[in-house]
């Protein structure tokens, strides 16, 4: 069964269940309530649905600000870099579990030719180990205090040095037990470096991974080049435009919450989409520049290593978008991701925005509504709510279906290959 067919089935199930649930809620909440008429009149007159919805979105944006920091801040950039580093790995693990693809580029990460049960076993071991790392980081201060009391070590530098040595041993043991490629070890050590130097976990992972790949890459310079390309060059290049996309979508989404005009909300959404397309093309043009800089300044340091041909990489990503070229494919997705979220929010706002109030409100001030007037008032409200909830499923479904059916990568890569100045 094709991927988009599975998505269709899931969307139908979720959408159908949502419609049934909403009709049940509306029936019990309004039509069996003695105050149903007054409730509907107040909701329609005061435009409560969109006000309540916008307040909830503002609360969500405030929580996002707590996680990502203020707009255009270092913390925000660092979090976007962290996402750019982590989500390709998570997506790779899912692909490995489902399809058995164990390659990043041409480098094997997990063992190949395993049954889905053994693949799930490897993924579970990795997940357990990751949880162990999270708990270790979360209790970092407590562990240091324990070391201080247990061994009576007063020097802070010495205490942290001992801790990192122990942690490094744990990583190496896990590497041999789980039998995962050195890339996992390098990535985890990069996390330690990021936490240890305290400049931001995203920056720490990127810097630590890039440095330690060079140190621990061994004699195989081809492995070093692959790791640096997929775990260092691509995430950093992606982060630059993802950061701009995230900040623009965050700003425009908050701006649209102060509007009730369907035309203005649509205009802001269109502006966000145009910006996303420009950033998408910009990302595609920036990657070759990063690769050429890498060839110019890093490759000469690796004896015997060959330059990366970015045109060959583009063709590889175009021909194998969900296997060898999955990292580049995800870069395209991530650049549009924040705009897609804004689109969902905006479409629900468009649905909840008042429709033809002059034709509806003139009935609401009447002392008594006829059954037909009452029915159409209730229907207008219920359909607004139902359609808005369907947008939550339909818009992402359309976005994913479009992404799967339309060869965006092929069109973009052909354009870049034919028009890039390098």
N, C-alpha and C positions, 0 to 999 in steps of 0.2 A: 504494500500500500504506500502511495506517495505521501510525502510530508504534508503537502497542502491539503490532501484529502483527510488526513488525520486532524489537521487544524480545523477543517470545516466541521467534522463530527463533534469535536470538543466544543466549538463555538455554538453549534446548534443545541447541544445538551445544556450548556451553561445559559445560553440565551433563552431557551424554552423554559428551563427551570426558573430563571429570573422573572419571566413574564407571569408564570403561574403564581409565584410567590407574591409578586406585586399586585396582581388582581385579587388574591386572597386578602392581602393586607388592606387594600383600598375598600374591599367589600365590608370587612369587619370594622375598619376604622371609621368609615364615613356612612355607609348606607344602613348599618344597623345601629348607628349612634343617633340618639334623639337630637343632638345638636349638629347633625350633619350639615344642614343648610347654612348655619352660621359659620361653621368651620370652613366650608368651601368659599363662602363670601369673603371671609377675612383673608384667606390664602390668596384668592384672586385679586382682591383690591390692594393688598399690601405687597404683592409680589414676593411672598415669603419663601417659595422654593428656591429662587435664585439667590436671595439674600442669605438663606441658611447655607446653601451650597458654597457661595463665595466665602463666607466666614470659615467654613471647614477647610477650604483651599488655603486661606490665609494662615490658619493654624498649621497646616501641612508645610507651607513655605517657611514658617517660623522654625519648625522642627528641622527642616533641611538646613536652615541657616545655622542652627546649633551644631549640626554635623559638619557642614562644609565651611562654616565661618562666614564672614561678611563678603559681599560681592567684590570680586577682583582682589581678594586677599591671598596671601601666601598659603594659608591653610586650605583655601578652596582649590588652588592649583595643585597642592600636594594630594588632596583627596581624589581629584580627577586622575592624577598620575597613578595613584594606588589602584583605582578601578581599571585603568588601562593596562596595568600589569597583571591584575588578578583575573578579570573576566575571560580573557582568552584561555587561560589555564583551566578554569572551571568548564568552559565550553568544550575544550579539548577532552577533558575527562568524561563528559557526557557522551561525546561522539565515540570515544573509545569503548565506553560501556555498551552503547547501542550497536555500533557498526564494527568494532574491533580495530578501527584505525589507530595505530600506535605511533604515528610519525608526526614530528614537528619539522616541516621541511623534509629533509631526508634522514633525520636523526630519530632513531627508535627510543622511546621513553619507557613504555611498558613492554613486557614480553608479548610476542606476537603469536598468532594461531592458537589462542586459548578459547575455551568455551565461554559463554556469557556468564556462567556461574563463577568460573575462575577470574574472569574480568571483574565481576562484581566484588569478589574477594579482595583483589588488589585495590580496587577503589575504596572499599570499606577500611582496609588497613591504612590507606593514605588518609582517609577522613578521620580515623581514630587518632592518627599521629598528628594531624593538623589541630584537632581539638586539644590534644595534649600540649601543643605549642601555645595555643591561645590561653589555656589555663596557666601555663608557665609564665607568659608575658603578664597576665592579669595579676599574678601573685609575685611579680618580680621583686617588689620592695620587701615583702614578707620573707622571701628566700634569702635576700641579701642580709636582712636582720638576723635570720637564723644562722647564716654563715658567720656573721660577726660575733654572735654570742657563743656559737659552738667552738669556733677555732680562735676566738679572741683576737680577731684581725681588726686593727684600728685604721689601717691605711685604706682609704676608699679605692684608690687605683688598684691596689693589690687584690682587694676583695672582688672587684668587678673582673679583674683579669682571671682569677681562679674560677669565677662563675662561668665566664665565656669558654674556658678550657673544658670544663665539665659539660657545658652545653654542646660544644663541638664534638666531644666524644659520643654524646647521645645521638647526634645527627649521623655520625659515621656508622654507629651500630644499627640505627634504623635503616640506613642506606643498604647495608648488607642483608638485613633481615627481610625487608620488603622487596629488595632487588629492583630498585628503581634507578634510572640513570642519574649520573652525577648532576644533571641540571636541577633536580629537586633539592639536592643537598646545597647546591650553590644558591638557589633561591631562598631557602630557609636561613642560610647564613647571612644572606643579604638583609633579611628581616631583622636579625640580631644586630647587624651593623646599624640599620636604620633606627632601632630603638636605643642602642647604646650611645650613638652620637647625638641623639635628641634633636635632629633638625627637621623632623617630619618623616613619618613611616614610608610615604610614597617616594620621597627623594632618597631616603635611606636604602630602600629596596633597589631602586634604579642604580644608584651609585655603588652600593655594595655588590650587587649582581654583576655589573659591568667590570668592576675591579677584580672580583674573585674568579670570574670566568677566565680572565687572563692569567691569574695566579694558579688556578687549579685545573685548567683545561688539559694539562698533560702534554703529551707529544703530538696529539692529533690536532693540528691547526684547523682542519676542516670542521671539527666539532666546535672549536672556539668561535669560528666565523659564524656558524649556524646559530649558536647560542646568543652571541652578541647581536646578531641581526634580529632574531625573533623575540628576545627577552630584553633588549636594550634599545636598539635603533627604532624599531616599529612603535613600541609603547611611547617613547619620548616624542617622536614625530606626531603620533596620534594625539597625545595630550595637548599639544599646542592649540590645535583647532577644536578639540573636544572641550577644552576650557572656555574658549570663546563661545562655542555653541551653547554650553551649559549656562554661562552667565547671561547671554542674550535671551535665552528661553526663560530663565528665572526672572529677569527684569520685565520682559514682555508679558509673561503670565501674570505677574503681580499688577502690571499696568492695566491689563484687560479686566481685572476684578473690579475696577472702579467704573467700568462702563456698562451701560445697559443697552446701547445701540448695537443691533446686529451687524450693521455695516462697519462700525468701528472695530468690533471684535473680530470680524472677518478680515479686515484690513491688517490688524496686528498679526493675526495668524499667517496671512499671506507674506508679510514682511519677514516673519521668523522662518518660513519655508524658503524664501529666496536667499536669506542669509545662510541657511543650512546647505543649500545647493552650492553656493559660492565656497563655503568652507569645505565641502566634500571634494570639489575640484582642487581647492588649495591643498588639501591633505594629499591627494594623489600626485600633485606636482612637488610637494615638499619631500616626500619619501625618496625620490631619486637624488635630490640634493643632499640629504643625509647620507645616502649610500655612497655618493661620490666623495663626500668629506671623509667618510669612514675608509674608503679605498685610499685616499690621499694621505691620511695621518695615522691610521691604526694598522692597516695591512702591512706597511713596511716594517712594523715592529714584530710581526709574526713571520719568522723565517719559513719560506716555502709556501705561505698561504697565498691563494689566488684572489684577485679582485672579485667583488660581487657584481654581476651584470644585472642591473635593475630592470632592463628590458626582458631578460630571461625570467626574472622573478615575477614580473607583471604577467607574462604569458602563462607561467606556472599557476599563478593565482586565478587567472581567467579560466584555464582548462580544468583545474582541480580546486574549486572554490571552498569545498567543505572537507578537504583532506589536507593536501600539501599546502594549499593557499588559504587555510582557514584563518590564520592570523590577520591577513590582509582583508579578507572578507568581513571579519568582525570589526575592523577599523571603519569600513563603510557603514556598517550597521550602527556603530556607536556614535558617529558624527550626526546621524539622523535621529538617534534615540531620544534626545531631550526635546527635539521638535515634535516627535511623535507623541510624547507625553503632553506637551502643550496643546497639540491638536485634539487629544481626547478631552482635556479640560475645556478648551474653547468650544468644541462641538456641543458639549453638555450645556455650557453657558448659552449657546445659541438656541438650544431647544427650550431651556427654562426661561429665556427672556420673554417678556410679555408679547403675545401675538394678538393684534387687533383689539386692544383694550376698549376702544370707543364702541365696539360692537358688543362687548361683553358687559362692561361696567354699567351700561345704561339699564340693564336688567337687574343688577345687584342692589340698586337703591330702591327698587320697588318693594312695597311692603310685603307682597306675597308673590312668589314665583310659581308659574305653572309647572306641571310635571315635565313638560318638554324643555322648558328653560332650565329647570333644575338638572335634568339629564345631560343637556349639552354643557352646562357649567362643570358638572362632575366629570364628564367625558374629556373636556379640554384639560382639566387638571391632571386626570389619571394618565392620559396619553403623553402629556409633557413629562411626567415622572417615568413612565415606561420607556419612552424613546431615549430619555437621557441615560437610563441604566443600560439600554441596549448599546449605546455609544461606547460604553466601557468595553464591550466585547467586540462590536462590529469594527470600530476604528482600528484597534490593534490587529484584528483579523485581516482587514483590507491591507494594512501596511505590510504585514508578514507575507500575505499572498502575493502582493505586488513585488515584494523583494525576492520571492522565490521564483515567480514566473518571468519577470522582466529581467533580461541580462544586464543589470546595471553595471556590474563589474566589467563585463566585456565591452560595453559602450564606453565606459570611463577609461579603461586601460588602452583601448584602441586610440582614443582621443589623446591621451597622455603620450603614448609611444610615437604618435605621428606629429605632435605639436610641441613636445618638450624641447627646450633650448639646449639641453646638455647633449 
